């Protein structure tokens, strides 16, 4: 059985490539694949315990059975997020699952926060709450020159759509705009922008905070920080327990 494996973030530095083709025995699972990598790169210790794995853009647990031709993404903890990459979901295409006038996108050009905010306002809205995440000029005392964001794009967009739909269901808000930049960002540029429109302000505040906190834990976007004295992949926030894929020998099996 042959699967295509994608590497992101620090994994690209470990294996010095972005993807690979792996031959596995029939009936192999995600756990089998992780065991292979533990043997292939034993010097990285607990790193394998904090990975998540996606199969064909969906998070998968250890017991998930792999099939010939599957695309398997190895996902370190995320930090959060081409022409024609912008993707949006309007309520006329998915009326039962997405907020009214919801907008989800990955961008390689600067974020137009004013236009995004104006686009979701309606007469029945009493509040619009926004979050504008910007590139700062230092991290823990080291001067930041610029950042580079990369993403597992198909999966990131799917996860962002799910978050937008969940926000309206959970908090009762009316509209969500959720965008993330990719590529090189300079100090002061917006990396992630969220706008939430609601009839009342408490729900808008709660939904906006939940969206950014959840995005930073579950949406596959990674950040490489470039400093005066080198570059490192930013430490991501731990994955939620329900999506992490850990080795069976740790006993933390779902």
C-alpha positions as CSV (number, residue, x, y, z in Angstrom):
1,X,0.0,0.0,0.0
2,X,1.3,3.4,-0.9
3,X,0.3,6.7,0.7
4,X,1.5,10.3,0.0
5,X,2.7,12.0,3.2
6,X,2.8,15.8,3.6
7,X,5.2,17.6,6.0
8,X,4.5,21.0,7.5
9,X,6.3,23.4,9.9
10,X,9.2,21.9,11.8
11,X,8.7,18.5,10.0
12,X,10.0,20.0,6.8
13,X,13.2,20.9,8.6
14,X,13.5,17.4,10.1
15,X,13.1,15.6,6.8
16,X,14.4,18.3,4.4
17,X,11.4,18.0,2.1
18,X,7.8,18.9,1.8
19,X,6.3,15.5,1.0
20,X,7.1,11.9,0.6
21,X,5.7,8.6,-0.7
22,X,5.6,5.8,1.9
23,X,5.1,2.1,1.4
24,X,3.1,0.5,4.2
25,X,1.8,-3.0,4.8
26,X,-1.9,-3.7,4.0
27,X,-4.3,-2.8,6.7
28,X,-2.0,-0.2,8.2
29,X,-3.4,2.5,10.4
30,X,-2.4,6.0,11.4
31,X,-0.8,4.4,14.4
32,X,1.3,2.2,12.1
33,X,2.5,5.3,10.2
34,X,3.5,7.1,13.4
35,X,5.4,4.1,14.6
36,X,7.3,4.2,11.3
37,X,8.3,7.8,11.9
38,X,9.4,7.1,15.5
39,X,11.8,4.6,14.1
40,X,12.9,6.8,11.2
41,X,13.7,9.8,13.3
42,X,14.3,8.5,16.9
43,X,16.2,11.6,18.0
44,X,13.1,13.7,18.3
45,X,11.6,12.1,21.3
46,X,8.3,13.5,22.5
47,X,7.8,15.5,19.4
48,X,5.7,12.6,18.0
49,X,3.4,12.8,21.0
50,X,2.1,16.2,20.1
51,X,1.4,15.7,16.4
52,X,-2.0,15.5,14.8
53,X,-2.6,13.5,11.6
54,X,-5.1,14.3,8.9
55,X,-6.1,11.8,6.2
56,X,-7.6,13.4,3.1
57,X,-8.0,16.7,4.9
58,X,-9.8,15.3,7.9
59,X,-8.3,14.8,11.4
60,X,-7.8,11.0,12.0
61,X,-7.2,9.0,15.2
62,X,-4.7,6.2,15.7
63,X,-7.1,3.4,14.7
64,X,-8.0,5.0,11.3
65,X,-7.4,2.5,8.6
66,X,-5.3,3.8,5.7
67,X,-6.1,3.0,2.0
68,X,-3.9,3.0,-1.0
69,X,-3.5,6.5,-2.5
70,X,-4.5,8.3,0.7
71,X,-3.0,11.7,1.4
72,X,-1.7,11.9,5.0
73,X,-0.7,15.2,6.5
74,X,1.7,15.2,9.5
75,X,0.6,18.3,11.5
76,X,2.8,19.9,14.3
77,X,0.9,22.2,16.7
78,X,-0.4,25.1,14.6
79,X,0.1,28.8,15.0
80,X,-2.8,30.8,14.3
81,X,-3.2,31.2,9.7
82,X,-1.7,32.2,-4.7
83,X,-3.9,34.0,-6.8
84,X,-7.4,32.6,-6.8
85,X,-6.9,31.3,-3.3
86,X,-9.7,33.4,-1.8
87,X,-12.6,31.3,-1.0
88,X,-15.9,32.4,0.6
89,X,-19.1,30.6,1.6
90,X,-22.3,32.6,1.2
91,X,-25.6,31.7,2.7
92,X,-27.1,31.0,-0.7
93,X,-24.7,28.1,-1.2
94,X,-24.9,26.5,2.2
95,X,-28.0,28.0,3.9
96,X,-28.2,25.3,6.6
97,X,-24.7,25.3,7.9
98,X,-23.0,28.7,7.5
99,X,-23.7,32.1,9.0
100,X,-25.5,34.7,6.9
101,X,-23.0,36.4,4.5
102,X,-20.1,34.5,6.1
103,X,-16.7,34.9,4.4
104,X,-13.8,32.6,4.8
105,X,-10.5,33.1,3.0
106,X,-6.7,32.5,2.9
107,X,-5.0,35.6,1.4
108,X,-1.6,36.4,-0.1
109,X,-2.4,40.1,-0.3
110,X,-2.9,42.6,2.5
111,X,-6.1,42.3,4.5
112,X,-8.7,45.0,3.9
113,X,-10.2,45.1,7.4
114,X,-12.5,48.0,6.7
115,X,-14.1,46.4,3.7
116,X,-14.5,43.0,5.5
117,X,-16.2,44.7,8.4
118,X,-18.5,46.7,6.3
119,X,-19.5,43.7,4.2
120,X,-21.1,41.8,7.1
121,X,-23.1,44.7,8.7
122,X,-26.9,44.6,8.3
123,X,-29.7,46.8,9.7
124,X,-30.6,44.3,12.4
125,X,-27.1,44.1,13.8
126,X,-26.5,45.9,17.1
127,X,-22.8,45.1,17.4
128,X,-19.7,44.2,15.3
129,X,-16.7,42.9,17.2
130,X,-13.4,42.5,15.4
131,X,-10.0,40.9,16.1
132,X,-7.0,42.2,14.2
133,X,-3.9,40.0,14.7
134,X,-0.8,41.9,13.6
135,X,2.9,41.1,13.3
136,X,4.9,42.6,16.2
137,X,8.5,43.7,16.1
138,X,9.8,41.2,18.7
139,X,9.3,37.8,20.3
140,X,10.7,37.3,23.8
141,X,13.2,40.1,23.4
142,X,14.4,39.0,19.9
143,X,13.9,41.6,17.1
144,X,11.5,40.2,14.5
145,X,12.4,41.0,10.9
146,X,9.4,39.4,9.2
147,X,7.2,36.3,9.5
148,X,6.3,33.6,6.9
149,X,3.0,31.7,7.2
150,X,2.3,28.4,5.5
151,X,-0.8,26.2,5.5
152,X,-2.3,22.9,4.5
153,X,-4.6,25.0,2.5
154,X,-7.5,22.7,1.6
155,X,-7.8,21.5,5.2
156,X,-7.4,25.0,6.6
157,X,-10.3,26.4,4.6
158,X,-12.5,23.4,5.5
159,X,-11.7,23.9,9.2
160,X,-12.3,27.7,9.0
161,X,-15.7,27.0,7.4
162,X,-16.6,24.7,10.2
163,X,-15.6,27.3,12.8
164,X,-17.7,29.9,11.1
165,X,-20.7,27.6,11.1
166,X,-20.1,26.6,14.7
167,X,-19.9,30.2,15.9
168,X,-23.4,31.0,14.7
169,X,-24.8,27.8,16.1
170,X,-23.1,28.1,19.5
171,X,-23.4,31.9,20.1
172,X,-26.3,32.9,18.0
173,X,-24.4,35.5,16.0
174,X,-25.5,36.7,12.6
175,X,-22.4,36.9,10.4
176,X,-18.7,35.9,10.5
177,X,-15.8,37.0,8.4
178,X,-12.6,35.0,9.0
179,X,-9.4,35.5,7.0
180,X,-5.8,34.6,7.4
181,X,-2.7,35.7,5.5
182,X,-0.1,33.3,4.0
183,X,3.4,34.0,2.7
184,X,5.8,36.7,4.0
185,X,4.4,39.4,6.3
186,X,6.2,42.5,7.5
187,X,6.0,44.0,10.9
188,X,2.7,45.8,11.4
189,X,0.8,43.8,8.8
190,X,-2.4,41.9,9.7
191,X,-1.9,38.1,9.8
192,X,-5.5,37.1,10.9
193,X,-8.7,39.1,10.9
194,X,-12.1,38.2,12.4
195,X,-15.3,40.2,12.3
196,X,-18.5,39.0,14.0
197,X,-21.9,40.7,13.6
198,X,-24.7,40.1,16.1
199,X,-27.9,41.7,17.4
200,X,-26.3,42.0,20.9
201,X,-22.7,42.7,22.0
202,X,-22.1,39.8,24.5
203,X,-22.6,37.2,21.9
204,X,-20.3,39.0,19.4
205,X,-17.5,39.3,22.0
206,X,-17.8,35.7,23.0
207,X,-17.9,34.4,19.4
208,X,-14.9,36.5,18.3
209,X,-12.8,35.3,21.3
210,X,-13.8,31.6,20.7
211,X,-13.0,31.9,17.0
212,X,-9.5,33.1,17.4
213,X,-8.7,30.8,20.3
214,X,-10.0,27.7,18.4
215,X,-8.4,28.7,15.1
216,X,-5.0,28.9,16.8
217,X,-5.4,25.3,18.1
218,X,-7.1,23.5,15.2
219,X,-6.5,25.2,11.8
220,X,-3.4,23.9,10.1
221,X,-1.4,27.2,9.7
222,X,2.2,27.5,10.7
223,X,4.4,30.5,11.4
224,X,8.2,30.8,10.8
225,X,9.7,33.8,12.7
226,X,12.7,35.4,11.1
227,X,15.0,37.3,13.5
228,X,18.3,39.2,13.1
229,X,20.1,36.1,14.4
230,X,18.2,33.3,12.7
231,X,14.8,31.8,12.0
232,X,12.6,29.3,13.9
233,X,9.2,27.7,13.6
234,X,7.0,29.3,16.3
235,X,5.9,27.0,19.1
236,X,2.3,26.2,18.4
237,X,-0.5,25.8,21.0
238,X,-1.2,22.2,21.9
239,X,-3.9,20.4,19.8
240,X,-7.2,19.6,21.6
241,X,-7.1,16.1,23.0
242,X,-9.9,15.1,20.6
243,X,-7.8,15.7,17.5
244,X,-4.2,14.8,18.6
245,X,-2.7,11.5,17.3
246,X,-0.3,10.0,19.7
247,X,1.7,6.8,19.7
248,X,0.0,3.8,21.2
249,X,2.9,3.2,23.5
250,X,2.1,6.3,25.5
251,X,-1.3,4.9,26.5
252,X,-3.1,8.0,25.4
253,X,-5.2,6.3,22.7
254,X,-8.6,7.3,21.7
